[in-house]
């Protein structure tokens, strides 16, 4: 049984793994941080938020200072889907944004008696699923 947790992440309760909803790539233990299984791009924030005024003339340009702020982008290593983004101080480890009681999650879905993937309808959509299924040679 798989429980969709975000648009691009699901928890497979049978294997207790975080799984990409686009390509089925396993990202690590669902009892831990899914970000540990992703590719991380440590971005200079000035690439995203460019200077509004001339940085040659002014110290403060309305662009974030890369010595105080970094943008971490998290990507699925299987398909390259961007799963999350966060702003952190330089050198700060990725945050833990979700911790789940897997045993309780399993019990609640078994008690409900419905397929979580049918009950939870948000997600990457049929186009992404069809593309991933074609690439992987199987359908969900």
Secondary structure, 3 states (H helix, E strand, C coil): CEEECCCCEEEECCCCEEEECCCCCEEEECCCCHHHHCEEEEEEHHHCCCCCCCCCCCCCCCCCCCCCCEEEEEECCCCCCEEEEEEECCCCCCCCCCCCCHHHHHHHHHHHCCCHHHHCCCCCHHHHHHHHHHHHCCCC
